[in-house]
Amino acid sequence: MKALVIGAGGVGSAIANIAARRPFIAEMVVADRELIRAEAAVNRLGDNRFSPAVVDASNVEELCALIRLTNPDVVINAVDPRFVMPIFEACEIEGTNYLDMAMSLSKAHPSDPHSKVGVMLGAEQFAHDDSFKSKGIYALVGIGVEPGLSDIFARYASDELFSRIDSAIVYDGSNLVVDGYDFAPTFSIWTTIEECLNPPLMWDKPRGWYTSEPFSDLETFDFPDGIGPVECVNVEHEEVALIPRKIDVGKVAFKYGLGSQFIGILKTIHALGLDRTDPVSVQGVKVSPRNLLAALLPDPATLGPLMSGKTCAGIQVKGLDKSENPKAVYLYNVVDNAFSMGEYGDQAVVWQTAINPLIALELIDRGDWKPMGVNGPEWFPPQPFLNLLAEYGTTWHIREESIGGIVR
């Protein structure tokens, strides 16, 4: 398989690093706005299957030209979600398969943003489903760790464990610490702000999709493998847009283990207007406050040597098992930063994200998954994916949860 990766940041570089160990990748071009970043992602590998390139991910014409030049079997979008649609549209124009780990951005409801849905995450992409099908190509969307592996866990729970699913709640948390920094997000601050300060997307079967206030429904969730209790709140995330499309479920939400300090900092960022994406004039220079904030903070890809701890991605599913008895489980994947740095030289959060698109592409290459049109992870049988996790160096587990409150 020939792949073109757009973005040589933490996740894009980790994708190339992991791909270097997988023989199904015949060629991979890693492209970035800055050639030096693309070259760094490739040079660390010492593998002639990989080469660097330059592209502006916001420029559809540039993207189309690079796709024609490299002629990939698939384009992997590894940049933040504001660039989803230009890359997605370039693939549609060129008739090339597409994959991402974050979907097209939402737009809040103009008059009632904390109750009603405006433009939902991924809606712009799903509107092109018929076009992709007519061209005989696919767009596999939301196939990182969250969304991605969490959606696959949900499909597995539906297929193998439950006869009725009352709720599927994603819980993401960690005990990661970055030495020398009071505030250093381990993932893109641009994406973190987008997820946490937008109205959280929720699903309730009788009501359908709706939204709530940012940071709503604070609770403490006890994460496994020694991570322990972390304060979690509702945030906007793609699983809520994807899971109900394919799985019969009563309630879906995404709860992010931010902790009280992180929540307080994000609220301050919002209060100061630093989350804004529209440019403001500073002494005659147009500057996006959010882009400025991202430039001030350390690059998450560089934090690995300073990090310690573990990160957990998983989903809690409650309902009735196949024998119609109450059942509740938490399906999860934990990555220790000591492992990912020691084995790959990539910090835990980006490595945990990067393995999933490659597993999906390996399944497509083998013919185990056969996407067509615009598809999410839960469109496909989960077991082949879960079987490959160990081969990629990680594991998944199921923890029994309290069945209190579940009614037959």
SENUTI-181237 format. One line per 4 residues: number of its first residue (from 1); their letters; for each residue x, y, z of N, C-alpha, C. Coordinates in pm, whole numbers, plus 50000, padded with zeros to 5 digits. Layout:
N
NUM = a = X:Y:Z:X:Y:Z:X:Y:Z  ...
! end
This chain:
408
1 = mkal = 50083:49881:50000:50000:50000:50000:50088:50125:50000  50050:50223:49918:50118:50352:49913:50034:50453:49988  50096:50527:50080:50021:50622:50162:50087:50759:50157  50003:50861:50162:50048:51000:50175:49996:51053:50307
5 = viga = 50087:51089:50397:50050:51144:50528:50060:51296:50520  49952:51364:50554:49953:51510:50560:49969:51551:50706  50084:51608:50739:50112:51650:50876:50226:51570:50936  50333:51639:50975:50449:51572:51034:50469:51615:51178
9 = ggvg = 50357:51646:51245:50364:51674:51388:50375:51545:51467  50328:51549:51593:50342:51431:51679:50278:51307:51623  50151:51317:51581:50079:51199:51532:50132:51156:51396  50152:51251:51304:50202:51214:51172:50338:51149:51177
13 = saia = 50427:51203:51260:50560:51144:51275:50551:51005:51337  50462:50988:51435:50445:50856:51498:50386:50755:51401  50295:50798:51314:50240:50708:51212:50352:50655:51124  50439:50742:51078:50552:50698:50995:50643:50604:51071
17 = niaa = 50668:50635:51196:50757:50553:51279:50702:50412:51298  50573:50402:51324:50510:50271:51340:50502:50199:51205  50469:50273:51099:50457:50213:50966:50587:50152:50918  50700:50207:50964:50830:50154:50923:50848:50009:50966
21 = rrpf = 50771:49964:51064:50780:49825:51112:50677:49733:51047  50596:49787:50956:50488:49708:50896:50516:49686:50747  50532:49563:50704:50569:49537:50564:50460:49568:50463  50334:49584:50506:50228:49612:50409:50242:49752:50349
25 = iaem = 50316:49841:50415:50342:49974:50360:50456:49965:50258  50422:49987:50132:50523:49983:50026:50595:50116:50012  50518:50226:50021:50574:50360:50014:50492:50452:50103  50558:50550:50163:50487:50651:50241:50557:50785:50224
29 = vvad = 50480:50884:50180:50528:51022:50173:50471:51097:50291  50557:51166:50365:50514:51248:50479:50528:51394:50439  50415:51466:50435:50415:51604:50388:50375:51698:50501  50438:51815:50500:50409:51916:50602:50429:52054:50541
33 = reli = 50372:52153:50605:50392:52291:50560:50540:52331:50569  50609:52274:50668:50751:52301:50687:50832:52176:50648  50914:52189:50545:50990:52075:50496:51079:52016:50605  51131:52099:50692:51221:52050:50797:51152:51952:50889
37 = raea = 51022:51972:50914:50947:51878:50999:50924:51747:50925  50889:51753:50797:50870:51631:50719:51000:51553:50708  51110:51624:50687:51240:51558:50677:51278:51492:50810  51248:51559:50921:51280:51501:51052:51201:51374:51075
41 = avnr = 51073:51372:51035:50990:51253:51052:51042:51135:50971  51097:51164:50854:51147:51059:50764:51289:51018:50800  51375:51114:50830:51516:51083:50853:51539:50995:50975  51452:51005:51075:51468:50922:51195:51452:50774:51163
45 = lgdn = 51391:50742:51047:51356:50603:51016:51467:50527:50945  51545:50597:50861:51647:50529:50783:51591:50422:50692  51476:50451:50628:51404:50353:50547:51369:50419:50415  51416:50363:50303:51397:50430:50174:51254:50418:50120
49 = rfsp = 51166:50351:50193:51024:50352:50154:50959:50486:50186  51026:50568:50269:50967:50691:50319:51038:50812:50260  50959:50915:50225:51017:51038:50169:50936:51158:50216  51001:51276:50224:50933:51398:50270:50878:51479:50154
53 = avvd = 50783:51568:50185:50729:51660:50085:50674:51783:50158  50647:51886:50081:50592:52010:50135:50452:52030:50079  50359:52073:50168:50224:52108:50122:50157:52197:50225  50072:52286:50177:49987:52368:50264:49853:52297:50276
57 = asnv = 49823:52247:50396:49703:52166:50416:49574:52245:50402  49583:52375:50393:49463:52457:50374:49436:52487:50227  49528:52445:50138:49520:52481:49997:49481:52358:49913  49358:52356:49866:49307:52239:49792:49388:52215:49665
61 = eelc = 49425:52322:49596:49502:52305:49471:49638:52242:49498  49706:52287:49602:49836:52227:49639:49820:52080:49676  49715:52051:49752:49690:51913:49794:49663:51824:49673  49581:51873:49581:49551:51795:49460:49678:51767:49380
65 = alir = 49763:51869:49369:49887:51852:49293:49977:51747:49358  49985:51747:49490:50069:51649:49560:50010:51509:49546  49878:51498:49552:49814:51367:49534:49844:51313:49394  49835:51399:49294:49866:51354:49156:50013:51314:49144
69 = ltnp = 50101:51389:49210:50245:51360:49201:50280:51228:49268  50222:51201:49384:50259:51083:49463:50174:50961:49433  50053:50982:49379:49962:50872:49341:49945:50769:49453  49901:50812:49572:49887:50718:49683:49759:50635:49673
73 = dvvi = 49758:50522:49742:49634:50445:49757:49542:50512:49859  49600:50584:49953:49521:50649:50058:49596:50772:50108  49520:50875:50142:49574:50994:50207:49535:50989:50354  49634:51001:50442:49611:51000:50587:49620:51143:50638
77 = navd = 49511:51193:50690:49506:51329:50744:49552:51326:50889  49671:51383:50916:49727:51383:51051:49749:51525:51102  49666:51618:51054:49671:51756:51104:49545:51783:51183  49535:51901:51244:49421:51927:51331:49294:51950:51247
81 = prfv = 49176:51942:51309:49052:51930:51233:49012:52051:51149  49075:52166:51168:49039:52279:51081:49080:52252:50936  49170:52153:50913:49215:52121:50778:49145:51997:50720  49047:51945:50790:48979:51825:50742:48919:51846:50603
85 = mpif = 48840:51950:50588:48765:51964:50463:48854:51992:50341  48958:52074:50349:49043:52087:50230:49106:51955:50186  49154:51875:50281:49217:51747:50247:49112:51650:50196  48998:51645:50262:48886:51558:50223:48841:51593:50081
89 = eace = 48825:51722:50053:48779:51765:49921:48883:51735:49813  49011:51751:49846:49115:51719:49748:49110:51571:49711  49089:51485:49810:49078:51341:49782:48956:51311:49694  48845:51378:49722:48725:51359:49642:48750:51402:49497
93 = iegt = 48814:51516:49478:48844:51566:49344:48934:51469:49268  49035:51417:49337:49134:51331:49271:49095:51183:49270  48982:51149:49332:48939:51009:49335:49031:50920:49415  49074:50970:49532:49170:50900:49616:49109:50871:49753
97 = nyld = 49137:50754:49806:49086:50717:49938:49141:50809:50046  49063:50824:50153:49093:50922:50258:49073:50859:50395  49155:50902:50491:49142:50854:50630:49178:50968:50724  49102:50981:50833:49137:51081:50934:49113:51028:51074
101 = mams = 49156:51106:51171:49140:51074:51313:49056:51175:51387  49012:51279:51317:48921:51380:51371:48837:51431:51254  48710:51457:51281:48617:51484:51171:48593:51634:51151  48518:51666:51046:48490:51806:51014:48426:51876:51133
105 = lska = 48456:52004:51146:48419:52080:51265:48268:52106:51273  48223:52123:51395:48084:52159:51419:48067:52310:51413  47942:52352:51404:47905:52493:51418:47789:52501:51515  47803:52584:51616:47701:52591:51720:47569:52643:51665
109 = hpsd = 47461:52601:51729:47328:52651:51693:47326:52802:51715  47274:52880:51621:47286:53025:51631:47210:53089:51747  47101:53026:51792:47021:53090:51897:47013:53009:52026  47040:52879:52019:47027:52794:52138:47141:52693:52142
113 = phsk = 47267:52740:52155:47383:52652:52138:47398:52547:52247  47339:52567:52365:47356:52473:52476:47237:52380:52494  47160:52368:52388:47047:52274:52388:47029:52208:52251  47042:52288:52145:47016:52238:52010:47145:52225:51930
117 = vgvm = 47145:52129:51840:47260:52106:51752:47253:52199:51633  47367:52262:51599:47375:52339:51476:47421:52249:51364  47546:52264:51320:47608:52171:51226:47691:52073:51308  47662:51945:51297:47724:51845:51383:47861:51805:51331
121 = lgae = 47946:51759:51423:48075:51702:51386:48057:51599:51275  48136:51611:51170:48133:51513:51061:48022:51531:50959  47928:51624:50985:47813:51638:50894:47857:51675:50753  47957:51762:50742:48004:51802:50609:48061:51683:50533
125 = qfah = 48125:51592:50603:48183:51476:50537:48076:51375:50496  47983:51347:50585:47878:51249:50551:47790:51298:50437  47783:51428:50416:47707:51481:50303:47767:51439:50169  47892:51393:50169:47960:51352:50046:47962:51200:50028
129 = ddsf = 47885:51128:50107:47886:50981:50102:47855:50929:49962  47749:50980:49901:47711:50932:49767:47819:50964:49664  47881:51080:49677:47986:51118:49582:48105:51023:49591  48148:50991:49714:48260:50898:49731:48224:50760:49676
133 = kskg = 48102:50715:49702:48059:50585:49650:48059:50584:49498  48011:50694:49438:48004:50700:49292:48142:50696:49228  48242:50741:49302:48380:50739:49252:48453:50609:49286  48386:50522:49364:48448:50395:49402:48558:50410:49503
137 = iyal = 48550:50513:49589:48652:50538:49690:48588:50546:49827  48674:50544:49929:48624:50551:50066:48687:50667:50142  48614:50709:50246:48667:50800:50347:48640:50732:50481  48744:50683:50544:48733:50622:50676:48762:50731:50778
141 = vgig = 48658:50774:50849:48670:50893:50935:48672:50852:51082  48744:50932:51162:48745:50911:51307:48811:50781:51350  48927:50747:51293:48991:50620:51325:49126:50644:51394  49122:50726:51500:49235:50739:51591:49212:50648:51711
145 = vepg = 49239:50699:51829:49208:50622:51949:49072:50663:52005  49047:50794:52012:48917:50849:52048:48894:50974:51964  48812:50965:51859:48735:50849:51816:48826:50745:51749  48773:50627:51736:48844:50518:51670:48834:50391:51749
149 = lsdi = 48935:50366:51833:48935:50245:51913:48814:50239:52005  48774:50355:52058:48655:50358:52145:48530:50315:52069  48518:50354:51942:48404:50312:51860:48408:50162:51833  48528:50110:51811:48544:49966:51788:48505:49889:51913
153 = fary = 48543:49940:52030:48498:49878:52156:48345:49877:52164  48282:49986:52124:48135:49993:52130:48073:49889:52038  48128:49873:51917:48075:49773:51824:48097:49632:51879  48214:49607:51940:48241:49477:52000:48140:49447:52112
157 = asde = 48115:49546:52197:48019:49527:52305:47881:49492:52251  47841:49561:52144:47711:49534:52083:47705:49395:52022  47812:49356:51953:47814:49227:51884:47826:49109:51979  47911:49122:52081:47952:49007:52160:47901:49002:52303
161 = lfsr = 47867:49116:52361:47841:49119:52505:47698:49154:52543  47629:49233:52463:47502:49291:52506:47389:49258:52409  47270:49239:52468:47148:49228:52388:47074:49362:52385  47099:49443:52487:47041:49579:52492:47145:49672:52554
165 = idsa = 47173:49784:52487:47268:49881:52541:47192:50006:52585  47194:50030:52715:47128:50149:52769:47216:50273:52755  47346:50256:52776:47436:50371:52767:47574:50326:52723  47640:50415:52651:47780:50394:52609:47851:50528:52632
169 = ivyd = 47928:50535:52739:47993:50660:52780:48144:50643:52768  48206:50724:52683:48352:50721:52669:48414:50797:52786  48512:50734:52852:48588:50800:52959:48735:50798:52918  48791:50918:52906:48932:50935:52868:49003:51004:52983
173 = gsnl = 49112:50945:53032:49184:51007:53143:49327:50958:53151  49408:51027:53230:49548:50990:53246:49600:51040:53379  49721:50995:53411:49796:51053:53523:49930:51107:53473  49932:51148:53347:50055:51198:53285:50100:51329:53351
177 = vvdg = 50229:51339:53372:50291:51458:53429:50404:51500:53337  50415:51631:53311:50523:51685:53228:50616:51766:53318  50733:51715:53340:50829:51781:53430:50867:51919:53377  50865:52017:53467:50909:52151:53431:50802:52242:53378
181 = ydfa = 50678:52193:53365:50569:52274:53312:50449:52268:53407  50391:52384:53436:50266:52388:53511:50147:52359:53420  50159:52394:53290:50052:52370:53194:50115:52336:53060  50103:52211:53019:50159:52166:52892:50070:52055:52837
185 = ptfs = 49970:52089:52756:49882:51985:52700:49961:51882:52621  49925:51755:52637:49995:51647:52569:49939:51619:52430  49837:51697:52389:49781:51689:52255:49762:51833:52207  49731:51850:52080:49717:51983:52021:49625:52072:52104
189 = iwtt = 49674:52188:52147:49590:52280:52223:49477:52333:52136  49502:52347:52005:49397:52392:51914:49279:52295:51919  49309:52164:51911:49203:52063:51915:49142:52054:52054  49224:52063:52158:49173:52054:52295:49072:52165:52322
193 = ieec = 49102:52286:52280:49008:52398:52297:48879:52371:52221  48893:52323:52098:48776:52296:52015:48684:52195:52083  48743:52088:52137:48663:51984:52202:48600:52032:52332  48676:52105:52412:48634:52133:52550:48549:52256:52565
197 = lnpp = 48563:52355:52477:48488:52479:52493:48367:52488:52402  48356:52397:52304:48233:52388:52227:48123:52323:52311  47995:52349:52279:47888:52278:52350:47901:52127:52331  47906:52049:52438:47918:51903:52424:47801:51843:52348
201 = lmwd = 47832:51754:52255:47730:51682:52182:47686:51561:52264  47555:51539:52274:47499:51429:52352:47400:51352:52265  47376:51225:52303:47276:51144:52234:47184:51080:52337  47056:51093:52314:46953:51024:52393:46852:50970:52293
205 = kprg = 46826:50841:52296:46748:50778:52189:46612:50844:52166  46532:50871:52270:46403:50936:52243:46419:51078:52188  46522:51149:52232:46541:51290:52197:46626:51309:52073  46719:51218:52048:46814:51234:51940:46936:51311:51987
209 = wyts = 47005:51375:51895:47124:51453:51931:47084:51587:51989  47156:51628:52091:47135:51760:52152:47268:51805:52212  47271:51923:52269:47394:51975:52329:47369:52019:52473  47479:52043:52546:47470:52090:52683:47575:52198:52707
213 = epfs = 47582:52247:52827:47682:52348:52864:47822:52284:52866  47926:52358:52825:48062:52306:52840:48093:52269:52984  48169:52161:53003:48212:52111:53134:48093:52063:53220  47985:52020:53156:47867:51976:53231:47888:51837:53290
217 = dlet = 47806:51805:53391:47798:51673:53452:47933:51626:53508  47992:51708:53594:48120:51673:53657:48106:51546:53740  48197:51450:53721:48200:51331:53804:48344:51281:53813  48370:51199:53912:48501:51139:53927:48494:50994:53883
221 = fdfp = 48579:50958:53788:48584:50822:53735:48716:50759:53775  48709:50634:53819:48829:50562:53864:48888:50485:53746  48999:50537:53692:49062:50474:53576:49151:50358:53619  49168:50258:53532:49243:50136:53568:49394:50153:53561
225 = dgig = 49463:50044:53594:49609:50032:53582:49684:50138:53662  49629:50172:53778:49698:50262:53867:49680:50410:53838  49605:50444:53734:49581:50586:53705:49496:50648:53816  49388:50578:53853:49308:50620:53966:49200:50721:53931
229 = pvec = 49141:50784:54034:49028:50874:54012:49069:51007:53947  48991:51048:53846:49014:51174:53775:48878:51241:53754  48873:51372:53771:48749:51447:53747:48723:51456:53597  48602:51415:53557:48564:51410:53415:48442:51497:53390
233 = vnve = 48437:51555:53270:48323:51637:53229:48286:51605:53086  48164:51640:53048:48121:51624:52910:48196:51721:52819  48244:51669:52705:48301:51754:52601:48247:51707:52466  48266:51792:52365:48224:51755:52230:48322:51654:52172
237 = heev = 48268:51544:52118:48357:51444:52058:48283:51361:51956  48361:51306:51861:48303:51239:51744:48228:51111:51776  48266:51039:51882:48196:50914:51914:48046:50935:51926  48007:51050:51981:47863:51076:52000:47794:51095:51865
241 = alip = 47867:51144:51766:47810:51159:51632:47811:51027:51554  47903:50937:51588:47922:50814:51510:47844:50694:51563  47858:50667:51692:47806:50541:51748:47657:50522:51721  47570:50623:51745:47428:50600:51721:47390:50574:51577
245 = rkid = 47479:50605:51483:47449:50579:51342:47446:50430:51311  47520:50349:51390:47531:50206:51358:47494:50114:51473  47484:50167:51595:47458:50083:51712:47333:50132:51782  47243:50040:51814:47120:50074:51886:47154:50098:52033
249 = vgkv = 47152:50223:52076:47199:50258:52210:47110:50369:52267  47085:50361:52398:46998:50458:52460:47062:50594:52481  47189:50596:52524:47256:50720:52559:47403:50710:52520  47458:50818:52464:47601:50825:52433:47653:50961:52478
253 = afky = 47771:50960:52541:47837:51085:52581:47987:51060:52582  48062:51168:52583:48208:51161:52594:48249:51242:52715  48323:51178:52808:48366:51245:52931:48519:51246:52936  48572:51365:52944:48717:51386:52937:48770:51408:53079
257 = glgs = 48871:51330:53115:48931:51342:53247:49031:51457:53251  48980:51577:53262:49065:51695:53258:49126:51730:53393  49052:51704:53501:49097:51748:53632:49062:51894:53655  49050:51932:53779:49002:52066:53814:49096:52177:53767
261 = qfig = 49229:52156:53774:49322:52260:53734:49312:52288:53583  49308:52183:53503:49299:52198:53358:49169:52267:53320  49059:52227:53384:48929:52289:53358:48935:52438:53388  48997:52473:53502:49008:52613:53540:49088:52695:53438
265 = ilkt = 49197:52636:53387:49279:52706:53287:49201:52727:53158  49128:52624:53113:49048:52638:52991:48940:52743:53007  48879:52751:53124:48777:52854:53148:48840:52993:53142  48961:53005:53194:49031:53134:53187:49066:53170:53043
269 = ihal = 49113:53073:52966:49142:53095:52825:49018:53148:52753  48904:53089:52783:48778:53132:52721:48740:53272:52767  48754:53297:52897:48716:53428:52951:48800:53540:52890  48925:53512:52859:49015:53611:52800:49001:53621:52648
273 = gldr = 48921:53534:52589:48904:53535:52444:49016:53470:52368  49102:53396:52437:49216:53334:52371:49180:53207:52294  49055:53166:52303:49008:53051:52225:48957:53093:52088  48949:53222:52062:48896:53270:51935:48986:53230:51819
277 = tdpv = 48925:53198:51706:49002:53163:51586:49006:53278:51487  48912:53374:51496:48912:53487:51405:49024:53583:51443  49095:53636:51344:49211:53722:51374:49171:53853:51440  49259:53902:51527:49245:54034:51585:49367:54116:51545
281 = svqg = 49354:54248:51545:49464:54334:51503:49549:54370:51624  49678:54339:51617:49773:54374:51722:49882:54461:51659  49874:54590:51685:49969:54686:51629:49980:54669:51477  49863:54654:51417:49855:54645:51272:49878:54508:51213
285 = vkvs = 49904:54409:51299:49926:54272:51252:49805:54187:51290  49752:54111:51194:49638:54023:51219:49687:53892:51282  49632:53860:51399:49675:53741:51473:49551:53667:51524  49548:53535:51505:49444:53452:51565:49484:53422:51709
289 = prnl = 49402:53459:51808:49439:53433:51948:49469:53285:51975  49393:53195:51915:49417:53053:51941:49549:53007:51879  49579:53057:51760:49707:53023:51699:49823:53077:51780  49806:53198:51836:49911:53256:51920:49932:53171:52045
293 = laal = 49823:53128:52106:49834:53043:52225:49907:52913:52192  49872:52853:52078:49938:52729:52036:50088:52751:52015  50125:52869:51962:50266:52898:51939:50342:52919:52069  50273:52967:52173:50338:52992:52302:50363:52865:52382
297 = lpdp = 50276:52766:52362:50287:52641:52439:50386:52546:52373  50443:52454:52450:50538:52358:52392:50469:52263:52294  50541:52222:52190:50491:52125:52093:50472:51991:52163  50351:51936:52164:50328:51809:52233:50421:51697:52187
301 = atlg = 50464:51702:52061:50551:51596:52009:50687:51594:52077  50726:51707:52138:50858:51718:52200:50858:51686:52349  50740:51657:52405:50729:51644:52550:50761:51505:52604  50773:51407:52515:50790:51269:52559:50897:51247:52663
305 = plms = 51020:51299:52645:51125:51275:52744:51096:51335:52881  51006:51435:52885:50972:51501:53012:50848:51442:53078  50782:51349:53009:50656:51294:53057:50675:51166:53135  50585:51144:53229:50576:51015:53298:50430:50987:53328
309 = gktc = 50397:50859:53336:50260:50820:53365:50196:50744:53251  50065:50723:53264:49989:50643:53168:49868:50720:53119  49821:50683:53000:49699:50740:52944:49602:50627:52910  49474:50651:52936:49371:50547:52918:49260:50597:52827
313 = agiq = 49222:50514:52732:49108:50540:52645:49012:50422:52657  48884:50452:52679:48790:50341:52693:48646:50387:52694  48556:50290:52697:48413:50318:52695:48341:50227:52794  48256:50288:52874:48174:50214:52970:48038:50185:52906
317 = vkgl = 48002:50059:52901:47876:50017:52838:47789:49949:52942  47663:49990:52947:47568:49932:53043:47441:49889:52970  47382:49779:53020:47258:49729:52962:47231:49587:53005  47181:49505:52911:47154:49365:52938:47245:49277:52853
321 = dkse = 47298:49171:52914:47386:49081:52840:47306:48992:52746  47371:48897:52682:47304:48813:52583:47200:48721:52646  47208:48705:52780:47108:48625:52852:47003:48712:52919  47000:48840:52883:46903:48937:52934:46924:48970:53082
325 = npka = 47046:48955:53131:47079:48992:53269:47154:49125:53269  47140:49205:53377:47211:49332:53385:47362:49313:53371  47425:49400:53294:47569:49392:53272:47625:49533:53253  47745:49553:53306:47815:49680:53287:47965:49652:53279
329 = vyly = 48030:49708:53178:48174:49685:53160:48241:49815:53114  48371:49821:53137:48455:49929:53082:48560:49861:52995  48554:49885:52863:48651:49831:52769:48757:49939:52746  48885:49904:52757:48984:50010:52759:49121:49964:52707
333 = nvvd = 49201:50065:52675:49340:50049:52633:49423:50149:52712  49531:50104:52775:49622:50190:52850:49760:50183:52787  49823:50299:52772:49960:50306:52723:50046:50380:52825  50157:50320:52862:50252:50380:52954:50354:50460:52872
337 = nafs = 50376:50585:52911:50472:50667:52837:50613:50605:52837  50646:50534:52944:50778:50469:52948:50791:50365:52837  50681:50295:52807:50683:50197:52698:50695:50264:52563  50607:50360:52534:50607:50420:52400:50736:50496:52371
341 = mgey = 50792:50562:52474:50919:50630:52454:51034:50530:52440  51032:50426:52524:51139:50328:52520:51142:50247:52392  51025:50210:52341:51017:50125:52223:51015:50202:52091  50957:50323:52093:50937:50396:51968:50995:50538:51969
345 = gdqa = 51020:50594:52087:51063:50733:52094:50952:50833:52074  50825:50789:52086:50708:50876:52074:50631:50878:52205  50584:50996:52244:50510:51004:52370:50377:50930:52360  50324:50895:52477:50213:50799:52486:50087:50842:52413
349 = vvwq = 50050:50970:52423:49922:51014:52366:49925:51007:52214  50035:51052:52152:50040:51047:52006:50059:50904:51957  50137:50824:52027:50156:50684:51986:50025:50607:51995  49951:50627:52105:49822:50558:52122:49725:50596:52011
353 = tain = 49733:50719:51963:49649:50763:51851:49695:50701:51720  49826:50700:51698:49882:50669:51566:49871:50523:51525  49866:50431:51621:49861:50289:51580:49729:50254:51512  49621:50323:51547:49488:50281:51501:49464:50301:51352
357 = plia = 49502:50415:51292:49485:50424:51146:49566:50320:51071  49684:50285:51122:49765:50184:51054:49703:50046:51065  49648:50012:51181:49579:49884:51194:49463:49878:51095  49386:49987:51088:49273:49990:50995:49320:49972:50851
361 = leli = 49428:50039:50812:49477:50027:50675:49532:49887:50647  49592:49825:50747:49639:49688:50728:49520:49593:50705  49411:49615:50777:49291:49532:50757:49230:49556:50619  49234:49680:50573:49184:49710:50438:49275:49644:50334
365 = drgd = 49406:49651:50356:49501:49590:50263:49481:49439:50254  49446:49378:50368:49424:49232:50371:49287:49193:50320  49195:49290:50307:49059:49261:50264:48964:49227:50377  49008:49241:50502:48921:49213:50616:48817:49323:50635
369 = wkpm = 48854:49447:50605:48761:49559:50605:48749:49608:50461  48627:49639:50418:48604:49682:50280:48518:49808:50280  48577:49921:50316:48499:50046:50320:48463:50095:50181  48352:50168:50174:48310:50234:50051:48221:50351:50091
373 = gvng = 48246:50467:50034:48175:50586:50077:48236:50638:50206  48159:50716:50281:48205:50774:50407:48164:50681:50521  48264:50624:50591:48241:50523:50694:48311:50561:50823  48252:50518:50935:48317:50529:51065:48370:50394:51108
377 = pewf = 48444:50387:51219:48504:50261:51265:48402:50153:51298  48285:50194:51348:48186:50094:51391:48108:50035:51275  48143:50071:51153:48082:50010:51035:48134:49867:51011  48245:49829:51075:48317:49708:51039:48329:49611:51156
381 = ppqp = 48351:49481:51126:48367:49383:51234:48485:49419:51322  48468:49422:51454:48573:49469:51543:48683:49367:51574  48652:49239:51569:48747:49140:51616:48879:49140:51540  48880:49150:51407:49010:49155:51339:49097:49272:51385
385 = flnl = 49035:49385:51413:49110:49501:51462:49167:49472:51600  49085:49422:51690:49130:49395:51826:49240:49289:51828  49231:49194:51735:49333:49089:51728:49471:49145:51693  49473:49254:51617:49600:49311:51573:49666:49402:51677
389 = laey = 49592:49443:51779:49648:49535:51877:49775:49479:51941  49772:49352:51978:49888:49291:52044:50008:49289:51949  49984:49265:51820:50093:49261:51723:50157:49399:51708  50079:49503:51735:50131:49639:51728:50190:49685:51862
393 = gttw = 50187:49598:51963:50256:49628:52087:50170:49680:52200  50038:49665:52190:49952:49714:52298:49842:49611:52326  49760:49638:52427:49659:49542:52471:49527:49612:52495  49421:49533:52509:49292:49586:52549:49232:49496:52656
397 = hire = 49146:49552:52737:49094:49480:52853:48948:49516:52876  48881:49430:52954:48742:49454:52994:48735:49447:53146  48686:49554:53208:48668:49558:53353:48518:49558:53384  48479:49468:53473:48339:49466:53515:48308:49590:53598
401 = esig = 48190:49650:53574:48146:49770:53644:48020:49739:53725  47978:49833:53807:47858:49816:53889:47734:49807:53800  47645:49715:53834:47521:49701:53756:47404:49771:53827  47433:49850:53928:47328:49922:53999:47249:50014:53906
405 = givr = 47118:50010:53918:47031:50096:53839:46990:50042:53705  47045:49928:53663:47007:49869:53535:46878:49789:53552  46778:49819:53474:46646:49754:53485:46628:49659:53369  46578:49538:53400:46553:49441:53294:46439:49486:53204
! end
